Amino acid sequence: MYLTSEIKKDIFKKHGKSEKDTGSSEGQIALFSHRILHLTNHLQSNKKDFGTQRALLNLVGKRRSLLDYLKQTDIERYRAVVKKLELRK
């Protein structure tokens, strides 16, 4: 499996407050970004996997809504997450 508990703990440790803080917006956005990257790589080699394509679109929508929430509540945290995860070019 591509997303083991050790990888999740590492993601939350890097982007959240601690490895047990799984509810923070920064940690959730980082986890969604990791999953989006994995599914994007999968779809490059499996172009007709429409179930995965739909799951990818759902994840992108969830990440977008979390980013919008973070932008409305705390613009500095939003800018830090976007810069750290390199979501904008």
Contacts in CASP RR format, 6 or more apart in sequence:
PFRMAT RR
TARGET T0000
AUTHOR 0000-0000-0000
METHOD contacts of the structure
MODEL  1
MYLTSEIKKDIFKKHGKSEKDTGSSEGQIALFSHRILHLTNHLQSNKKDF
GTQRALLNLVGKRRSLLDYLKQTDIERYRAVVKKLELRK
2 38 0 8 1.000
3 34 0 8 1.000
3 35 0 8 1.000
3 38 0 8 1.000
7 34 0 8 1.000
8 22 0 8 1.000
8 31 0 8 1.000
9 19 0 8 1.000
10 19 0 8 1.000
11 27 0 8 1.000
11 30 0 8 1.000
11 31 0 8 1.000
11 34 0 8 1.000
12 18 0 8 1.000
12 19 0 8 1.000
12 20 0 8 1.000
12 21 0 8 1.000
12 22 0 8 1.000
12 24 0 8 1.000
12 27 0 8 1.000
12 30 0 8 1.000
12 31 0 8 1.000
13 19 0 8 1.000
14 30 0 8 1.000
15 24 0 8 1.000
15 26 0 8 1.000
15 27 0 8 1.000
15 29 0 8 1.000
15 30 0 8 1.000
15 81 0 8 1.000
15 84 0 8 1.000
15 85 0 8 1.000
16 24 0 8 1.000
16 26 0 8 1.000
16 27 0 8 1.000
16 30 0 8 1.000
17 24 0 8 1.000
21 27 0 8 1.000
22 28 0 8 1.000
25 66 0 8 1.000
25 69 0 8 1.000
25 70 0 8 1.000
25 77 0 8 1.000
25 81 0 8 1.000
26 70 0 8 1.000
26 77 0 8 1.000
26 80 0 8 1.000
26 81 0 8 1.000
28 66 0 8 1.000
29 63 0 8 1.000
29 66 0 8 1.000
29 67 0 8 1.000
29 70 0 8 1.000
29 81 0 8 1.000
29 85 0 8 1.000
30 81 0 8 1.000
30 85 0 8 1.000
32 59 0 8 1.000
32 62 0 8 1.000
32 63 0 8 1.000
32 66 0 8 1.000
33 63 0 8 1.000
33 85 0 8 1.000
33 87 0 8 1.000
35 59 0 8 1.000
36 56 0 8 1.000
36 59 0 8 1.000
36 60 0 8 1.000
36 63 0 8 1.000
39 52 0 8 1.000
39 55 0 8 1.000
39 56 0 8 1.000
39 59 0 8 1.000
40 56 0 8 1.000
42 49 0 8 1.000
42 52 0 8 1.000
43 49 0 8 1.000
43 52 0 8 1.000
43 53 0 8 1.000
43 56 0 8 1.000
46 52 0 8 1.000
67 78 0 8 1.000
67 81 0 8 1.000
67 82 0 8 1.000
67 87 0 8 1.000
70 77 0 8 1.000
70 78 0 8 1.000
70 81 0 8 1.000
71 78 0 8 1.000
81 87 0 8 1.000
82 88 0 8 1.000
END
